[in-house]
Amino acid sequence: MYTGLINIYIDHADWVCHGITDVESVADHMYCMAVIVMVAGDTLLDISKCVQLAIIYDLTESIIGDITPHDNVSMVDKYNLK
């Protein structure tokens, strides 16, 4: 399913490359990271900003997929895709 920007069915590719079949999707990972930041956040940090960073960090993976070293994509190409 494609909902706006986030394809909720893209699996974390590195896990699949290692033969793990029941893996979290990129969307699952993004959600969990945002929740962890909210729960474990330090009062000295801007939690709202930290949640935004946690979500944005993996946003490109939700669009182009999870690129791993097994994909033989150069750093330049990976940067240009993101």
Jmol script that loads the backbone (N, CA, C; Angstrom):
load data "model"
ATOM      1  N   MET A   1       0.845  -1.175   0.000  1.00  0.00           N
ATOM      2  CA  MET A   1       0.000   0.000   0.000  1.00  0.00           C
ATOM      3  C   MET A   1       0.888   1.234   0.000  1.00  0.00           C
ATOM      4  N   TYR A   2       0.521   2.211  -0.791  1.00  0.00           N
ATOM      5  CA  TYR A   2       1.268   3.459  -0.861  1.00  0.00           C
ATOM      6  C   TYR A   2       0.377   4.555  -0.295  1.00  0.00           C
ATOM      7  N   THR A   3       0.770   5.128   0.824  1.00  0.00           N
ATOM      8  CA  THR A   3      -0.036   6.167   1.457  1.00  0.00           C
ATOM      9  C   THR A   3       0.755   7.459   1.472  1.00  0.00           C
ATOM     10  N   GLY A   4       0.470   8.340   0.552  1.00  0.00           N
ATOM     11  CA  GLY A   4       1.229   9.585   0.479  1.00  0.00           C
ATOM     12  C   GLY A   4       2.665   9.296   0.108  1.00  0.00           C
ATOM     13  N   LEU A   5       3.589   9.673   0.978  1.00  0.00           N
ATOM     14  CA  LEU A   5       5.006   9.462   0.709  1.00  0.00           C
ATOM     15  C   LEU A   5       5.510   8.110   1.177  1.00  0.00           C
ATOM     16  N   ILE A   6       4.862   7.511   2.150  1.00  0.00           N
ATOM     17  CA  ILE A   6       5.425   6.338   2.801  1.00  0.00           C
ATOM     18  C   ILE A   6       4.817   5.051   2.254  1.00  0.00           C
ATOM     19  N   ASN A   7       5.652   4.224   1.642  1.00  0.00           N
ATOM     20  CA  ASN A   7       5.234   2.898   1.205  1.00  0.00           C
ATOM     21  C   ASN A   7       5.363   1.988   2.419  1.00  0.00           C
ATOM     22  N   ILE A   8       4.250   1.559   2.969  1.00  0.00           N
ATOM     23  CA  ILE A   8       4.289   0.844   4.248  1.00  0.00           C
ATOM     24  C   ILE A   8       4.749  -0.602   4.118  1.00  0.00           C
ATOM     25  N   TYR A   9       4.981  -1.084   2.907  1.00  0.00           N
ATOM     26  CA  TYR A   9       5.380  -2.477   2.729  1.00  0.00           C
ATOM     27  C   TYR A   9       6.836  -2.669   2.326  1.00  0.00           C
ATOM     28  N   ILE A  10       7.660  -1.647   2.375  1.00  0.00           N
ATOM     29  CA  ILE A  10       9.081  -1.814   2.083  1.00  0.00           C
ATOM     30  C   ILE A  10       9.744  -2.411   3.319  1.00  0.00           C
ATOM     31  N   ASP A  11      10.331  -3.593   3.152  1.00  0.00           N
ATOM     32  CA  ASP A  11      11.018  -4.251   4.262  1.00  0.00           C
ATOM     33  C   ASP A  11      12.440  -3.720   4.393  1.00  0.00           C
ATOM     34  N   HIS A  12      12.978  -3.812   5.591  1.00  0.00           N
ATOM     35  CA  HIS A  12      14.387  -3.487   5.787  1.00  0.00           C
ATOM     36  C   HIS A  12      15.197  -4.537   5.039  1.00  0.00           C
ATOM     37  N   ALA A  13      15.820  -4.139   3.956  1.00  0.00           N
ATOM     38  CA  ALA A  13      16.470  -5.058   3.020  1.00  0.00           C
ATOM     39  C   ALA A  13      17.624  -5.828   3.632  1.00  0.00           C
ATOM     40  N   ASP A  14      18.371  -5.217   4.522  1.00  0.00           N
ATOM     41  CA  ASP A  14      19.537  -5.898   5.078  1.00  0.00           C
ATOM     42  C   ASP A  14      19.120  -7.150   5.842  1.00  0.00           C
ATOM     43  N   TRP A  15      17.986  -7.107   6.499  1.00  0.00           N
ATOM     44  CA  TRP A  15      17.501  -8.288   7.221  1.00  0.00           C
ATOM     45  C   TRP A  15      17.149  -9.388   6.229  1.00  0.00           C
ATOM     46  N   VAL A  16      16.482  -9.009   5.143  1.00  0.00           N
ATOM     47  CA  VAL A  16      16.081  -9.971   4.122  1.00  0.00           C
ATOM     48  C   VAL A  16      17.320 -10.604   3.489  1.00  0.00           C
ATOM     49  N   CYS A  17      18.376  -9.811   3.258  1.00  0.00           N
ATOM     50  CA  CYS A  17      19.631 -10.323   2.681  1.00  0.00           C
ATOM     51  C   CYS A  17      20.257 -11.394   3.561  1.00  0.00           C
ATOM     52  N   HIS A  18      19.993 -11.337   4.846  1.00  0.00           N
ATOM     53  CA  HIS A  18      20.557 -12.313   5.771  1.00  0.00           C
ATOM     54  C   HIS A  18      19.591 -13.466   6.063  1.00  0.00           C
ATOM     55  N   GLY A  19      18.535 -13.586   5.250  1.00  0.00           N
ATOM     56  CA  GLY A  19      17.637 -14.723   5.363  1.00  0.00           C
ATOM     57  C   GLY A  19      16.555 -14.601   6.417  1.00  0.00           C
ATOM     58  N   ILE A  20      16.408 -13.432   7.012  1.00  0.00           N
ATOM     59  CA  ILE A  20      15.359 -13.233   8.014  1.00  0.00           C
ATOM     60  C   ILE A  20      14.082 -12.872   7.268  1.00  0.00           C
ATOM     61  N   THR A  21      13.035 -13.644   7.475  1.00  0.00           N
ATOM     62  CA  THR A  21      11.825 -13.464   6.671  1.00  0.00           C
ATOM     63  C   THR A  21      10.758 -12.606   7.334  1.00  0.00           C
ATOM     64  N   ASP A  22      10.646 -12.650   8.632  1.00  0.00           N
ATOM     65  CA  ASP A  22       9.603 -11.889   9.322  1.00  0.00           C
ATOM     66  C   ASP A  22      10.210 -10.585   9.836  1.00  0.00           C
ATOM     67  N   VAL A  23      10.322  -9.607   8.938  1.00  0.00           N
ATOM     68  CA  VAL A  23      11.025  -8.367   9.277  1.00  0.00           C
ATOM     69  C   VAL A  23      10.060  -7.196   9.384  1.00  0.00           C
ATOM     70  N   GLU A  24      10.506  -6.167  10.076  1.00  0.00           N
ATOM     71  CA  GLU A  24       9.694  -4.960  10.165  1.00  0.00           C
ATOM     72  C   GLU A  24       9.815  -4.181   8.859  1.00  0.00           C
ATOM     73  N   SER A  25       8.786  -3.427   8.536  1.00  0.00           N
ATOM     74  CA  SER A  25       8.845  -2.560   7.365  1.00  0.00           C
ATOM     75  C   SER A  25       9.554  -1.271   7.751  1.00  0.00           C
ATOM     76  N   VAL A  26       9.908  -0.494   6.752  1.00  0.00           N
ATOM     77  CA  VAL A  26      10.521   0.806   7.016  1.00  0.00           C
ATOM     78  C   VAL A  26       9.545   1.674   7.814  1.00  0.00           C
ATOM     79  N   ALA A  27       8.256   1.600   7.483  1.00  0.00           N
ATOM     80  CA  ALA A  27       7.251   2.380   8.217  1.00  0.00           C
ATOM     81  C   ALA A  27       7.174   1.937   9.678  1.00  0.00           C
ATOM     82  N   ASP A  28       7.235   0.624   9.922  1.00  0.00           N
ATOM     83  CA  ASP A  28       7.253   0.118  11.302  1.00  0.00           C
ATOM     84  C   ASP A  28       8.439   0.704  12.060  1.00  0.00           C
ATOM     85  N   HIS A  29       9.600   0.672  11.417  1.00  0.00           N
ATOM     86  CA  HIS A  29      10.825   1.166  12.045  1.00  0.00           C
ATOM     87  C   HIS A  29      10.718   2.664  12.354  1.00  0.00           C
ATOM     88  N   MET A  30      10.191   3.439  11.399  1.00  0.00           N
ATOM     89  CA  MET A  30      10.056   4.884  11.602  1.00  0.00           C
ATOM     90  C   MET A  30       9.146   5.178  12.791  1.00  0.00           C
ATOM     91  N   TYR A  31       8.028   4.461  12.872  1.00  0.00           N
ATOM     92  CA  TYR A  31       7.084   4.661  13.967  1.00  0.00           C
ATOM     93  C   TYR A  31       7.730   4.309  15.307  1.00  0.00           C
ATOM     94  N   CYS A  32       8.389   3.150  15.350  1.00  0.00           N
ATOM     95  CA  CYS A  32       9.026   2.717  16.605  1.00  0.00           C
ATOM     96  C   CYS A  32      10.098   3.698  17.056  1.00  0.00           C
ATOM     97  N   MET A  33      10.890   4.206  16.123  1.00  0.00           N
ATOM     98  CA  MET A  33      11.937   5.161  16.485  1.00  0.00           C
ATOM     99  C   MET A  33      11.327   6.445  17.058  1.00  0.00           C
ATOM    100  N   ALA A  34      10.235   6.914  16.463  1.00  0.00           N
ATOM    101  CA  ALA A  34       9.579   8.122  16.970  1.00  0.00           C
ATOM    102  C   ALA A  34       9.050   7.895  18.387  1.00  0.00           C
ATOM    103  N   VAL A  35       8.454   6.731  18.629  1.00  0.00           N
ATOM    104  CA  VAL A  35       7.938   6.416  19.965  1.00  0.00           C
ATOM    105  C   VAL A  35       9.080   6.304  20.972  1.00  0.00           C
ATOM    106  N   ILE A  36      10.168   5.640  20.593  1.00  0.00           N
ATOM    107  CA  ILE A  36      11.318   5.508  21.495  1.00  0.00           C
ATOM    108  C   ILE A  36      11.868   6.872  21.868  1.00  0.00           C
ATOM    109  N   VAL A  37      11.962   7.770  20.899  1.00  0.00           N
ATOM    110  CA  VAL A  37      12.455   9.123  21.185  1.00  0.00           C
ATOM    111  C   VAL A  37      11.537   9.822  22.182  1.00  0.00           C
ATOM    112  N   MET A  38      10.221   9.675  21.996  1.00  0.00           N
ATOM    113  CA  MET A  38       9.284  10.330  22.914  1.00  0.00           C
ATOM    114  C   MET A  38       9.376   9.753  24.321  1.00  0.00           C
ATOM    115  N   VAL A  39       9.518   8.437  24.424  1.00  0.00           N
ATOM    116  CA  VAL A  39       9.540   7.777  25.728  1.00  0.00           C
ATOM    117  C   VAL A  39      10.875   7.969  26.437  1.00  0.00           C
ATOM    118  N   ALA A  40      11.960   7.864  25.699  1.00  0.00           N
ATOM    119  CA  ALA A  40      13.292   7.897  26.306  1.00  0.00           C
ATOM    120  C   ALA A  40      13.941   9.273  26.238  1.00  0.00           C
ATOM    121  N   GLY A  41      13.206  10.249  25.760  1.00  0.00           N
ATOM    122  CA  GLY A  41      13.775  11.579  25.580  1.00  0.00           C
ATOM    123  C   GLY A  41      14.226  12.229  26.876  1.00  0.00           C
ATOM    124  N   ASP A  42      15.225  13.030  26.765  1.00  0.00           N
ATOM    125  CA  ASP A  42      15.799  13.770  27.884  1.00  0.00           C
ATOM    126  C   ASP A  42      15.095  15.125  27.975  1.00  0.00           C
ATOM    127  N   THR A  43      14.843  15.591  29.163  1.00  0.00           N
ATOM    128  CA  THR A  43      14.150  16.872  29.334  1.00  0.00           C
ATOM    129  C   THR A  43      14.988  18.045  28.835  1.00  0.00           C
ATOM    130  N   LEU A  44      16.279  17.844  28.672  1.00  0.00           N
ATOM    131  CA  LEU A  44      17.133  18.918  28.163  1.00  0.00           C
ATOM    132  C   LEU A  44      17.087  19.025  26.643  1.00  0.00           C
ATOM    133  N   LEU A  45      16.457  18.061  25.992  1.00  0.00           N
ATOM    134  CA  LEU A  45      16.375  18.050  24.537  1.00  0.00           C
ATOM    135  C   LEU A  45      15.015  18.546  24.071  1.00  0.00           C
ATOM    136  N   ASP A  46      14.961  19.047  22.863  1.00  0.00           N
ATOM    137  CA  ASP A  46      13.705  19.423  22.229  1.00  0.00           C
ATOM    138  C   ASP A  46      13.111  18.142  21.631  1.00  0.00           C
ATOM    139  N   ILE A  47      12.205  17.508  22.376  1.00  0.00           N
ATOM    140  CA  ILE A  47      11.664  16.206  21.988  1.00  0.00           C
ATOM    141  C   ILE A  47      10.953  16.283  20.640  1.00  0.00           C
ATOM    142  N   SER A  48      10.238  17.355  20.381  1.00  0.00           N
ATOM    143  CA  SER A  48       9.549  17.520  19.103  1.00  0.00           C
ATOM    144  C   SER A  48      10.549  17.486  17.947  1.00  0.00           C
ATOM    145  N   LYS A  49      11.646  18.188  18.106  1.00  0.00           N
ATOM    146  CA  LYS A  49      12.693  18.218  17.080  1.00  0.00           C
ATOM    147  C   LYS A  49      13.324  16.831  16.919  1.00  0.00           C
ATOM    148  N   CYS A  50      13.556  16.139  18.015  1.00  0.00           N
ATOM    149  CA  CYS A  50      14.141  14.793  17.972  1.00  0.00           C
ATOM    150  C   CYS A  50      13.219  13.815  17.254  1.00  0.00           C
ATOM    151  N   VAL A  51      11.912  13.907  17.494  1.00  0.00           N
ATOM    152  CA  VAL A  51      10.951  13.046  16.809  1.00  0.00           C
ATOM    153  C   VAL A  51      10.975  13.338  15.311  1.00  0.00           C
ATOM    154  N   GLN A  52      11.008  14.610  14.951  1.00  0.00           N
ATOM    155  CA  GLN A  52      11.084  14.980  13.535  1.00  0.00           C
ATOM    156  C   GLN A  52      12.331  14.392  12.885  1.00  0.00           C
ATOM    157  N   LEU A  53      13.462  14.496  13.558  1.00  0.00           N
ATOM    158  CA  LEU A  53      14.710  13.951  13.015  1.00  0.00           C
ATOM    159  C   LEU A  53      14.642  12.436  12.870  1.00  0.00           C
ATOM    160  N   ALA A  54      14.051  11.764  13.845  1.00  0.00           N
ATOM    161  CA  ALA A  54      13.932  10.305  13.785  1.00  0.00           C
ATOM    162  C   ALA A  54      13.091   9.874  12.589  1.00  0.00           C
ATOM    163  N   ILE A  55      12.036  10.606  12.306  1.00  0.00           N
ATOM    164  CA  ILE A  55      11.161  10.267  11.180  1.00  0.00           C
ATOM    165  C   ILE A  55      11.817  10.623   9.853  1.00  0.00           C
ATOM    166  N   ILE A  56      12.369  11.811   9.756  1.00  0.00           N
ATOM    167  CA  ILE A  56      12.969  12.274   8.504  1.00  0.00           C
ATOM    168  C   ILE A  56      14.185  11.432   8.125  1.00  0.00           C
ATOM    169  N   TYR A  57      14.914  10.936   9.125  1.00  0.00           N
ATOM    170  CA  TYR A  57      16.123  10.158   8.861  1.00  0.00           C
ATOM    171  C   TYR A  57      15.851   8.983   7.916  1.00  0.00           C
ATOM    172  N   ASP A  58      14.739   8.293   8.087  1.00  0.00           N
ATOM    173  CA  ASP A  58      14.415   7.125   7.261  1.00  0.00           C
ATOM    174  C   ASP A  58      13.385   7.413   6.174  1.00  0.00           C
ATOM    175  N   LEU A  59      12.997   8.661   6.014  1.00  0.00           N
ATOM    176  CA  LEU A  59      11.956   8.990   5.043  1.00  0.00           C
ATOM    177  C   LEU A  59      12.342   8.584   3.623  1.00  0.00           C
ATOM    178  N   THR A  60      13.600   8.795   3.235  1.00  0.00           N
ATOM    179  CA  THR A  60      14.003   8.428   1.875  1.00  0.00           C
ATOM    180  C   THR A  60      13.885   6.921   1.649  1.00  0.00           C
ATOM    181  N   GLU A  61      14.148   6.122   2.683  1.00  0.00           N
ATOM    182  CA  GLU A  61      14.004   4.669   2.535  1.00  0.00           C
ATOM    183  C   GLU A  61      12.565   4.288   2.235  1.00  0.00           C
ATOM    184  N   SER A  62      11.619   5.060   2.737  1.00  0.00           N
ATOM    185  CA  SER A  62      10.212   4.743   2.498  1.00  0.00           C
ATOM    186  C   SER A  62       9.807   5.048   1.061  1.00  0.00           C
ATOM    187  N   ILE A  63      10.632   5.822   0.357  1.00  0.00           N
ATOM    188  CA  ILE A  63      10.325   6.185  -1.026  1.00  0.00           C
ATOM    189  C   ILE A  63      11.159   5.359  -2.008  1.00  0.00           C
ATOM    190  N   ILE A  64      12.486   5.301  -1.790  1.00  0.00           N
ATOM    191  CA  ILE A  64      13.372   4.623  -2.745  1.00  0.00           C
ATOM    192  C   ILE A  64      13.730   3.205  -2.327  1.00  0.00           C
ATOM    193  N   GLY A  65      13.382   2.830  -1.113  1.00  0.00           N
ATOM    194  CA  GLY A  65      13.727   1.505  -0.615  1.00  0.00           C
ATOM    195  C   GLY A  65      14.981   1.554   0.239  1.00  0.00           C
ATOM    196  N   ASP A  66      15.262   0.445   0.855  1.00  0.00           N
ATOM    197  CA  ASP A  66      16.402   0.328   1.754  1.00  0.00           C
ATOM    198  C   ASP A  66      17.610  -0.133   0.945  1.00  0.00           C
ATOM    199  N   ILE A  67      18.592   0.742   0.754  1.00  0.00           N
ATOM    200  CA  ILE A  67      19.795   0.412  -0.011  1.00  0.00           C
ATOM    201  C   ILE A  67      20.860  -0.087   0.956  1.00  0.00           C
ATOM    202  N   THR A  68      21.365  -1.283   0.691  1.00  0.00           N
ATOM    203  CA  THR A  68      22.377  -1.886   1.556  1.00  0.00           C
ATOM    204  C   THR A  68      23.674  -2.066   0.774  1.00  0.00           C
ATOM    205  N   PRO A  69      24.768  -2.378   1.461  1.00  0.00           N
ATOM    206  CA  PRO A  69      26.027  -2.656   0.749  1.00  0.00           C
ATOM    207  C   PRO A  69      25.905  -3.818  -0.243  1.00  0.00           C
ATOM    208  N   HIS A  70      24.959  -4.721  -0.022  1.00  0.00           N
ATOM    209  CA  HIS A  70      24.751  -5.850  -0.933  1.00  0.00           C
ATOM    210  C   HIS A  70      24.198  -5.406  -2.285  1.00  0.00           C
ATOM    211  N   ASP A  71      23.678  -4.176  -2.362  1.00  0.00           N
ATOM    212  CA  ASP A  71      23.084  -3.675  -3.601  1.00  0.00           C
ATOM    213  C   ASP A  71      24.122  -3.125  -4.576  1.00  0.00           C
ATOM    214  N   ASN A  72      25.369  -2.991  -4.140  1.00  0.00           N
ATOM    215  CA  ASN A  72      26.449  -2.452  -4.978  1.00  0.00           C
ATOM    216  C   ASN A  72      26.100  -1.096  -5.588  1.00  0.00           C
ATOM    217  N   VAL A  73      25.518  -0.225  -4.791  1.00  0.00           N
ATOM    218  CA  VAL A  73      25.207   1.141  -5.216  1.00  0.00           C
ATOM    219  C   VAL A  73      26.305   2.042  -4.665  1.00  0.00           C
ATOM    220  N   SER A  74      26.906   2.840  -5.536  1.00  0.00           N
ATOM    221  CA  SER A  74      27.994   3.714  -5.090  1.00  0.00           C
ATOM    222  C   SER A  74      27.463   4.776  -4.134  1.00  0.00           C
ATOM    223  N   MET A  75      28.353   5.318  -3.324  1.00  0.00           N
ATOM    224  CA  MET A  75      27.965   6.373  -2.383  1.00  0.00           C
ATOM    225  C   MET A  75      27.410   7.583  -3.135  1.00  0.00           C
ATOM    226  N   VAL A  76      27.979   7.891  -4.295  1.00  0.00           N
ATOM    227  CA  VAL A  76      27.501   9.028  -5.096  1.00  0.00           C
ATOM    228  C   VAL A  76      26.075   8.772  -5.568  1.00  0.00           C
ATOM    229  N   ASP A  77      25.822   7.575  -6.105  1.00  0.00           N
ATOM    230  CA  ASP A  77      24.473   7.248  -6.568  1.00  0.00           C
ATOM    231  C   ASP A  77      23.477   7.232  -5.414  1.00  0.00           C
ATOM    232  N   LYS A  78      23.889   6.678  -4.273  1.00  0.00           N
ATOM    233  CA  LYS A  78      23.012   6.644  -3.100  1.00  0.00           C
ATOM    234  C   LYS A  78      22.678   8.064  -2.654  1.00  0.00           C
ATOM    235  N   TYR A  79      23.680   8.936  -2.623  1.00  0.00           N
ATOM    236  CA  TYR A  79      23.462  10.336  -2.244  1.00  0.00           C
ATOM    237  C   TYR A  79      22.501  11.003  -3.218  1.00  0.00           C
ATOM    238  N   ASN A  80      22.690  10.776  -4.515  1.00  0.00           N
ATOM    239  CA  ASN A  80      21.827  11.398  -5.525  1.00  0.00           C
ATOM    240  C   ASN A  80      20.394  10.891  -5.439  1.00  0.00           C
ATOM    241  N   LEU A  81      20.207   9.613  -5.098  1.00  0.00           N
ATOM    242  CA  LEU A  81      18.858   9.084  -4.930  1.00  0.00           C
ATOM    243  C   LEU A  81      18.147   9.731  -3.756  1.00  0.00           C
ATOM    244  N   LYS A  82      18.904   9.983  -2.681  1.00  0.00           N
ATOM    245  CA  LYS A  82      18.304  10.581  -1.491  1.00  0.00           C
ATOM    246  C   LYS A  82      18.102  12.054  -1.693  1.00  0.00           C
TER     247      LYS A  82
END
end "model"
wireframe off; spacefill off
backbone 0.3
color backbone group
